[in-house]
Amino acid sequence: MSGSADAAAGVSTSEPTARTVPRDRAFFGHPLGLFTLFGTELWERFSYYGMRAILLYYVTDTVANGGLGIERSAGEALVAAYGASVYLLSVLGGWLADRVIGGRRSVLYGGVVIAAGHVALAVPAPGWSYLGIVLVALGTGLLKPNVSSLVGELYGRDDPRRDSAFSIFYMGINIGSLSAPFLVGAARAWGGYHAGFAVAAVGMAIALVFFVLGRRLLGGAGEVPPNPLTREDRVPVVRLFVVVVLGALVAFAVAWLVQGGLSTTTVVDALSYIALAAPVATFWVMFRSPKVTSRERSRLRAYVPLFLAAMLFWMIFEQAASTLASYAKDSTDLTVGSVTLSPELYASLNPAFIIVLAPVFAWLWVRLDDRPPTAVKFAIGLTLAALSFVFLAVMDAAAGDGKSPWWVLVVVYLIQTLGELCLSPVGLAATTLLAPRAFRGQAMALWFLATSAGNAITAQLVQATEGVSTAAYFGGIGVVALVVAGGMFAVAPWVTRHIREGAESEQERAAAH
């Protein structure tokens, strides 16, 4: 999810002031503060994707080989639940930055917690490993939605450098996520899993150094929360906190009853229930709010099928860290001539394809005048994701009792990246466009919740389909996603009509699609 998808983590809506934020052009025509954030995000993504590249292998490997010895399907579910929790916590991280501590402190505190998590993972003891996974999730939730928001604060709304600034920033994301699997994988091959996690810890430490030393270059960006809590907010916030805590306790209680006790699977199930319930609750609140006008409800209705398509897309795409990682290790012939590939290297394919293909798609959308409509782009993206799994199922069945050639997963990741470039870049724009005005500040939360819910579905699927053949698993998901994509094509005119009906001006209606 590097590149365009990761970059969705932040588009600032606040308006910085020239008095507090530098406007220099010392970094490729941009403020030096962009260099600070570029370096911070590059090394943070290095640590995140480096850790993610070997996490499944670590938790499912035998204790004798230095792993945690968790059964494969349970390990895949755990990794998927970890992904769901990262995006759930990103909602909290964004709220804390907006209302309590500001973006700069959120990034700093999040970075410290992430670094502590990687250090804990580098300690060869199971208890420390679980603590490390929790800390990395918590820290990423604080940092992820806020570091790129700081990029937006370096520019005024009418600054023509804004788009190119995010392009430079996104390149940092992809450089970090592209290089991490090579170095972390090499460290794992040399000194075991904990050596790999130690390399990820070093990456996060470098990110913190970049951020701390470059703080003065940011001026006042992110220093003050844009929508700080007031005395009148106390009661509603306390009420919301109580509701969230009670909901989480209910989810854990249900998971406890289902599993018959406390275990890793209990935690996975509870996180899945929360991740699936969160978007339902968010939509329910929005539709019932008296602050939402009839026009806004029309736009919100149009967003529901887009959200469902995105949820299924990320459910497939995010399996790069779980089922596809297992397939790379256990079901793929990694021999290329006289060279044997490391399975971690497949984690570098998506960012590599993003770097090559993103400019092509940017040119294509300009040539097509930003057509086809948003709903059709979502349908195309989901179709491509579905086809990647159908292709993998066919190739796995063709391999029979043997292993698939090394290039099969290369094709899978290429198809998925094409789908990502159709769906992800327009996803945030659609979210901010269609969210009701009273909930505009929470629009990012909705986008994160689609990925979180997608990971939650994976966590449940891999447990429910234990014992099912690999071809049947990927083929079944692919066929279901194709059917949903077909439905998305069918409802695309309805979605476009509701977007236009909800437009608040003739100019907006003409541009809406």
LUMMIVO-765018 format. One record per residue (C-alpha): x, y, z. Coordinates in pm, 1 decimal. Layout:
REM LUMMIVO-765018
         X         Y         Z
         X         Y         Z
...
REM end
This chain:
REM LUMMIVO-765018
         X         Y         Z
       0.0       0.0       0.0
     291.1     225.5     -59.8
     274.0     526.7    -284.6
     -71.6     655.0    -360.5
    -246.2     445.7     -97.7
      -7.5     525.6     183.5
      -4.6     884.5      80.1
    -377.3     903.8     136.8
    -274.7     929.7     498.3
    -262.8    1303.1     483.1
    -409.0    1591.9     295.8
    -421.2    1889.2     522.7
    -733.5    2098.4     531.9
    -592.0    2360.3     764.9
    -462.9    2691.2     634.3
    -110.7    2771.7     755.3
       8.6    3127.4     793.8
     311.2    3278.3     628.2
     413.7    3421.2     968.8
     472.5    3079.3    1124.8
     552.2    2849.4     830.8
     863.6    2893.4     610.9
     798.0    2950.0     241.1
    1157.0    2911.4     115.1
    1258.0    2725.1    -203.0
    1582.4    2560.4     -85.6
    1472.9    2197.7    -147.6
    1407.7    2153.7    -521.5
    1206.1    2475.6    -517.2
    1026.3    2377.5    -195.5
    1068.3    2468.0     172.2
    1345.4    2283.1     356.4
    1073.7    2156.2     587.2
     970.8    1923.6     304.4
    1317.3    1765.4     322.9
    1260.0    1699.1     692.9
     928.4    1527.1     627.9
    1060.9    1346.5     318.2
    1341.9    1190.6     521.3
    1118.4    1114.9     817.5
     860.2     932.1     608.9
    1117.9     751.0     397.4
    1280.5     592.1     701.5
     953.1     536.1     887.3
     814.1     347.8     587.0
    1146.0     162.6     565.4
    1096.3      40.5     921.0
     726.4     -39.0     871.8
     757.0    -234.1     547.6
    1079.0    -400.1     659.2
     908.6    -531.9     971.1
     596.6    -629.3     774.6
     802.8    -820.1     515.9
     919.4   -1074.7     774.8
     643.8   -1056.2    1038.0
     436.9   -1349.3     909.8
     744.2   -1566.4     863.4
     847.7   -1489.3    1220.1
     516.7   -1564.1    1389.8
     459.7   -1888.0    1193.2
     813.1   -2028.7    1197.9
     899.9   -2296.2    1450.8
    1044.5   -2206.2    1787.2
    1355.4   -2408.2    1696.3
    1410.8   -2175.5    1399.1
    1361.8   -1863.9    1610.9
     991.3   -1808.0    1537.3
     684.5   -1796.6    1760.5
     552.4   -2132.7    1641.6
     198.5   -2012.1    1561.6
       0.6   -2226.2    1316.9
      -9.9   -2081.0     964.5
    -377.1   -1974.9     939.7
    -368.8   -1828.3    1291.1
     -51.0   -1639.5    1201.4
    -207.0   -1500.5     884.6
    -511.3   -1392.6    1087.2
    -285.2   -1224.9    1343.4
     -99.0   -1028.4    1075.8
    -429.6    -923.6     914.6
    -565.1    -813.8    1254.2
    -245.7    -616.5    1307.8
    -311.1    -436.3     978.7
    -671.2    -367.6    1082.8
    -556.4    -222.9    1415.3
    -304.0       9.4    1247.9
    -579.3     173.9    1043.7
    -823.2     180.9    1334.9
    -562.7     352.8    1550.8
    -489.6     596.9    1267.6
    -839.8     733.9    1322.2
    -752.0     794.6    1687.1
    -415.0     942.1    1591.3
    -577.7    1188.5    1354.5
    -831.9    1289.1    1619.7
    -563.6    1344.8    1884.8
    -363.1    1562.3    1646.6
    -666.4    1768.1    1543.8
    -813.5    1812.8    1889.4
    -543.5    1766.1    2156.1
    -169.1    1759.1    2081.4
    -118.2    1882.6    1724.2
      42.5    1708.8    1428.8
     406.8    1765.5    1523.6
     378.8    1604.1    1867.0
     172.0    1319.9    1722.7
     449.5    1239.8    1475.9
     719.6    1267.1    1742.4
     538.8    1056.7    2003.2
     434.0     803.5    1740.1
     791.6     771.1    1615.3
     924.2     709.4    1965.0
     661.9     440.0    2027.9
     734.8     273.1    1690.6
    1108.5     270.3    1763.3
    1040.7     115.5    2104.9
     826.2    -148.0    1933.8
    1098.9    -245.4    1689.5
    1352.1    -264.3    1972.3
    1113.9    -493.8    2162.3
    1079.9    -714.1    1852.2
    1457.7    -734.9    1832.2
    1465.5    -898.6    2178.0
    1454.8   -1281.3    2137.8
    1164.4   -1347.4    2375.0
     796.0   -1411.2    2284.7
     659.9   -1166.4    2542.0
     872.8    -886.4    2402.3
     760.8    -975.0    2050.0
     392.1    -934.8    2131.4
     468.0    -607.9    2311.0
     660.8    -490.4    2004.8
     372.7    -566.6    1767.0
     133.1    -369.2    1989.4
     373.0     -74.1    2018.4
     435.7     -56.5    1642.2
      59.7     -55.5    1579.7
       2.4     218.6    1839.1
     290.6     432.5    1714.8
     196.2     395.2    1349.3
    -157.7     500.2    1435.1
     -20.9     821.3    1585.5
     230.3     896.6    1310.3
      68.5     774.2     988.6
    -219.1    1022.5     946.2
     -18.2    1322.6    1061.7
     325.4    1330.1     901.2
     183.1    1387.2     553.6
     -67.0    1638.3     691.2
     234.7    1845.2     793.5
     338.6    1852.8     427.8
       9.7    2022.8     346.4
      68.3    2280.1     619.8
     386.3    2398.2     450.6
     177.7    2542.3     164.4
    -115.3    2773.3     126.4
    -424.4    2640.5     -50.5
    -340.5    2842.9    -360.4
      31.6    2754.7    -367.4
     100.2    2592.9    -709.6
     386.4    2390.3    -556.1
     147.4    2187.9    -341.3
      86.9    1897.7    -582.0
     453.3    1859.9    -671.5
     540.1    1865.3    -300.7
     323.6    1561.3    -240.3
     476.3    1392.3    -544.8
     823.2    1437.7    -393.3
     696.5    1323.5     -54.9
     532.1    1013.0    -203.2
     861.4     924.8    -370.4
    1012.5     905.1     -22.0
     739.2     661.5      79.4
     817.4     436.6    -214.9
    1195.5     454.6    -177.9
    1162.7     344.6     183.9
     916.6      63.7     117.7
    1111.8     -52.6    -190.7
    1449.9     -80.3     -17.2
    1336.3    -218.9     319.7
    1268.9    -583.6     220.5
    1615.6    -613.6      65.4
    1803.2    -494.0     372.8
    1577.5    -646.0     636.1
    1566.5    -973.5     442.6
    1946.3    -978.6     420.4
    1971.5    -916.3     794.3
    1726.9   -1199.8     863.5
    1927.5   -1436.5     642.5
    2245.7   -1338.5     823.6
    2136.2   -1321.5    1187.2
    1777.5   -1440.2    1215.3
    1444.6   -1264.7    1258.4
    1550.9   -1044.3    1546.1
    1842.8    -910.2    1342.2
    1588.5    -812.1    1076.6
    1373.5    -633.6    1335.1
    1686.9    -458.1    1462.9
    1746.1    -316.7    1112.2
    1386.7    -188.4    1114.7
    1458.8     -27.8    1454.2
    1762.6     148.5    1308.3
    1545.4     278.9    1023.7
    1295.1     426.7    1269.0
    1577.1     579.0    1473.9
    1704.3     754.6    1159.9
    1350.0     880.7    1094.2
    1338.5    1031.3    1444.0
    1677.5    1196.4    1394.8
    1552.4    1353.4    1070.1
    1239.6    1481.1    1240.9
    1398.7    1614.4    1559.8
    1692.0    1785.4    1388.1
    1465.3    1930.5    1120.5
    1197.5    2058.1    1356.6
    1303.0    2421.8    1322.4
    1261.3    2393.8     944.3
     889.0    2326.6     992.7
     831.6    2655.3    1167.2
     493.3    2644.4    1335.4
     349.3    2365.1    1119.3
     161.1    2117.7    1336.6
     242.0    2296.4    1661.6
    -117.6    2376.5    1750.8
    -420.6    2147.5    1705.4
    -644.5    2304.2    1437.2
    -966.8    2224.4    1623.6
    -874.2    2214.5    1994.0
   -1112.3    2081.6    2254.1
   -1316.9    2342.8    2438.9
   -1495.2    2339.1    2773.0
   -1820.7    2264.5    2590.4
   -1663.3    1958.7    2426.4
   -1590.6    1778.5    2751.4
   -1924.4    1606.4    2798.9
   -1960.9    1486.9    2435.3
   -1600.3    1363.2    2431.5
   -1641.3    1175.4    2758.8
   -1964.8    1025.4    2626.5
   -1792.1     919.2    2304.7
   -1501.1     770.7    2500.6
   -1737.4     568.8    2718.2
   -1927.0     438.1    2414.2
   -1603.8     335.1    2239.3
   -1466.6     160.1    2548.6
   -1796.2     -22.0    2609.6
   -1807.2    -126.6    2243.9
   -1452.4    -262.9    2264.9
   -1536.4    -453.4    2584.6
   -1843.5    -604.9    2419.9
   -1631.9    -712.5    2120.4
   -1377.7    -882.2    2347.8
   -1655.9   -1045.4    2550.9
   -1816.3   -1189.3    2236.6
   -1476.7   -1309.4    2109.2
   -1408.4   -1467.6    2451.2
   -1738.2   -1656.3    2439.1
   -1684.1   -1769.5    2078.5
   -1332.5   -1897.0    2150.2
   -1413.0   -2029.7    2496.3
   -1132.7   -1840.9    2665.6
    -848.9   -1594.3    2620.2
    -600.3   -1663.8    2340.8
    -432.2   -1494.0    2047.9
    -733.7   -1587.5    1836.2
    -962.3   -1416.7    2088.3
    -772.8   -1089.5    2041.9
    -775.4   -1131.4    1662.2
   -1152.0   -1188.0    1660.2
   -1220.5    -893.1    1891.1
   -1014.8    -658.0    1674.7
   -1196.6    -788.2    1366.8
   -1538.5    -722.2    1522.8
   -1435.7    -367.6    1615.2
   -1292.8    -298.3    1268.6
   -1611.8    -420.6    1100.1
   -1844.1    -236.6    1339.8
   -1661.8      98.0    1318.3
   -1763.9     193.3     960.6
   -2122.4      77.3    1022.4
   -2141.7     301.7    1329.1
   -1984.3     592.4    1141.1
   -2233.0     572.8     854.1
   -2521.9     532.6    1099.7
   -2421.3     848.8    1286.2
   -2381.5    1043.8     962.8
   -2714.5     938.8     814.3
   -2902.8    1014.1    1137.2
   -2733.7    1344.7    1214.6
   -2965.2    1648.3    1196.1
   -2664.0    1845.4    1072.2
   -2667.7    1652.0     743.3
   -2879.1    1811.3     470.0
   -3082.7    1624.0     210.6
   -2825.0    1704.3     -57.6
   -2549.3    1569.8     164.0
   -2746.8    1251.1     228.3
   -2767.7    1203.6    -146.9
   -2390.0    1225.9    -172.7
   -2348.0     999.2     130.5
   -2571.5     733.8     -29.0
   -2348.9     750.9    -336.1
   -2043.9     693.5    -117.3
   -2170.7     367.8      39.1
   -2109.7     145.2    -268.3
   -1774.1     316.0    -322.7
   -1679.3     231.9      36.0
   -1782.1    -131.7      -8.0
   -1576.8    -161.3    -326.5
   -1276.1      -5.9    -152.3
   -1317.0    -238.3     145.6
   -1307.1    -547.4     -77.8
   -1018.6    -406.8    -279.8
    -805.1    -351.4      30.4
    -910.8    -692.0     163.3
    -738.6    -845.4    -140.5
    -452.0    -597.9    -167.5
    -349.2    -611.8     199.8
    -305.1    -989.5     186.0
      45.9    -914.0      59.8
     148.3    -930.8     425.8
     -39.0   -1251.5     505.9
    -159.7   -1512.9     255.0
      54.9   -1391.3     -34.0
     359.7   -1386.6     192.5
     283.1   -1748.7     282.0
     241.7   -1833.6     -85.4
     577.9   -1677.7    -167.5
     751.9   -1886.4      95.8
     568.8   -2219.3      71.6
     420.2   -2246.2    -278.5
     658.0   -2056.7    -506.3
     970.0   -2185.5    -680.1
    1210.7   -1907.3    -586.9
    1487.8   -2024.2    -820.3
    1576.3   -1787.0   -1104.9
    1857.5   -1944.6   -1301.0
    2136.1   -2000.7   -1050.0
    1993.3   -1749.9    -800.4
    1749.6   -1832.4    -520.3
    1524.8   -1540.7    -428.1
    1430.0   -1450.0     -73.8
    1048.8   -1446.8     -28.0
    1073.3   -1105.2     141.3
    1175.6    -949.2    -188.9
     820.8    -975.9    -323.1
     727.4    -700.2     -78.2
     931.0    -460.2    -291.9
     729.8    -520.9    -608.9
     436.3    -290.9    -534.9
     645.4      20.2    -458.5
     865.5     -52.6    -761.8
     560.6     -74.4    -988.3
     414.8     242.0    -829.5
     731.6     439.7    -906.7
     721.9     328.0   -1270.5
     347.0     341.6   -1334.6
     219.0     637.4   -1128.9
     341.9     899.1   -1381.2
     182.7     696.8   -1661.9
    -155.1     695.9   -1488.5
    -127.4    1066.0   -1403.3
     -71.0    1137.4   -1773.9
    -355.2     902.2   -1870.8
    -615.4    1069.9   -1647.8
    -517.8    1410.2   -1786.4
    -551.6    1280.7   -2143.1
    -895.0    1136.0   -2059.9
   -1004.5    1457.5   -1887.0
   -1024.3    1266.8   -1556.4
   -1266.6    1014.2   -1707.1
   -1418.3     756.2   -1660.2
   -1646.8     845.2   -1367.5
   -1530.4     781.3   -1011.8
   -1758.7     480.3    -963.8
   -1626.5     318.2   -1282.2
   -1267.3     372.6   -1168.4
   -1353.0     197.9    -840.7
   -1512.0     -88.8   -1035.2
   -1204.5    -121.5   -1258.8
    -974.7    -122.9    -956.9
   -1175.9    -395.7    -783.3
   -1195.2    -597.1   -1107.0
    -817.9    -595.3   -1141.0
    -770.0    -699.0    -778.1
   -1018.2    -983.2    -828.3
    -845.7   -1095.2   -1148.8
    -511.3   -1109.2    -967.9
    -654.3   -1371.8    -730.6
    -828.9   -1561.2   -1011.7
    -499.8   -1569.9   -1201.7
    -316.6   -1694.6    -893.7
    -578.2   -1966.7    -837.3
    -545.5   -2086.9   -1197.4
    -165.3   -2092.7   -1180.2
    -170.3   -2273.0    -847.0
    -406.4   -2537.1    -983.3
    -185.1   -2576.8   -1290.4
     116.4   -2635.4   -1064.4
     -60.6   -2932.0    -905.9
     156.4   -3079.8    -630.6
     450.4   -2866.4    -739.6
     525.6   -2499.5    -690.2
     433.6   -2201.8    -906.9
     712.7   -2030.5   -1103.6
     870.3   -1724.4    -942.4
     711.7   -1488.3   -1195.9
     351.7   -1575.3   -1103.1
     351.6   -1349.7    -796.7
     522.2   -1077.2    -999.5
     220.4   -1076.5   -1232.0
     -17.9   -1083.4    -933.1
     143.7    -775.5    -779.1
     153.7    -596.1   -1114.1
    -219.9    -649.2   -1167.5
    -294.2    -534.8    -812.2
     -81.9    -223.1    -854.9
    -273.5    -134.5   -1171.9
    -592.1    -170.3    -968.0
    -450.1      44.2    -688.1
    -368.6     324.4    -931.3
    -728.7     315.4   -1059.0
    -892.5     318.4    -717.3
    -663.1     467.6    -455.0
    -580.1     813.2    -598.2
    -949.4     894.8    -648.2
   -1057.5     737.5    -319.9
    -951.0    1018.7     -91.4
   -1085.2    1282.0    -329.9
   -1421.5    1103.8    -340.2
   -1423.7    1070.6      38.6
   -1359.5    1438.8     103.5
   -1603.3    1540.8    -171.5
   -1894.5    1325.3     -59.6
   -1861.9    1353.9     320.2
   -2120.7    1584.1     482.7
   -1985.2    1925.0     580.2
   -2038.6    1859.0     951.7
   -1822.4    1546.4     919.1
   -1564.2    1681.3     675.0
   -1292.6    1657.6     937.9
   -1369.2    1288.3     984.4
   -1358.4    1205.2     613.1
   -1009.1    1059.8     645.1
   -1134.3     825.5     916.8
   -1380.9     673.1     670.6
   -1105.5     607.1     417.6
    -889.4     439.3     682.5
   -1183.9     230.9     801.2
   -1222.9      75.0     455.0
    -872.2     -70.3     479.4
    -921.6    -167.4     842.6
   -1245.3    -352.3     763.8
   -1080.4    -522.6     465.9
    -805.6    -656.5     691.8
   -1068.4    -770.5     941.4
   -1245.2    -972.5     672.9
    -914.3   -1139.3     586.3
    -852.4   -1223.8     952.2
   -1184.8   -1407.5     963.6
   -1153.2   -1567.0     619.6
    -817.0   -1731.6     678.5
    -950.7   -1892.5     994.7
   -1283.7   -1997.7     845.4
   -1119.8   -2153.0     536.6
    -847.5   -2346.5     717.0
    -796.6   -2672.6     529.2
    -934.1   -2534.2     201.5
    -695.3   -2567.2     -93.5
    -492.7   -2264.6    -194.0
    -651.8   -2253.7    -539.9
   -1002.4   -2267.9    -392.0
    -921.2   -1992.8    -140.2
    -782.6   -1741.9    -390.4
   -1027.0   -1844.7    -663.2
   -1327.8   -1814.0    -434.4
   -1231.4   -1465.3    -318.8
   -1152.6   -1362.6    -676.0
   -1487.9   -1480.1    -813.1
   -1686.9   -1312.1    -532.9
   -1494.2    -988.2    -585.4
   -1561.3   -1009.0    -960.8
   -1933.5   -1038.7    -893.8
   -1922.7    -735.0    -665.5
   -1719.8    -545.7    -926.1
   -1987.0    -629.6   -1183.2
   -2245.0    -489.6    -945.4
   -2032.0    -178.2    -907.3
   -2031.3    -127.9   -1284.5
   -2409.9    -170.3   -1280.1
   -2471.5      89.3   -1007.6
   -2213.2     337.3   -1141.6
   -2478.8     551.5   -1319.7
   -2683.4     557.6    -996.2
   -2377.0     667.4    -798.1
   -2294.5     940.4   -1049.7
   -2655.3    1062.1   -1046.8
   -2661.9    1089.8    -667.3
   -2328.6    1272.1    -665.8
   -2472.2    1526.3    -908.2
   -2801.5    1552.7    -719.6
   -2604.6    1637.0    -408.5
   -2398.4    1907.4    -579.5
   -2432.4    2248.5    -418.3
   -2371.4    2455.1    -733.4
   -2402.1    2425.3   -1110.2
   -2024.0    2434.2   -1140.9
   -1988.1    2149.0    -891.9
   -2263.0    1953.0   -1067.7
   -2088.7    1990.1   -1403.2
   -1759.8    1866.0   -1257.3
   -1913.2    1583.7   -1055.1
   -1871.2    1235.0   -1194.6
REM end
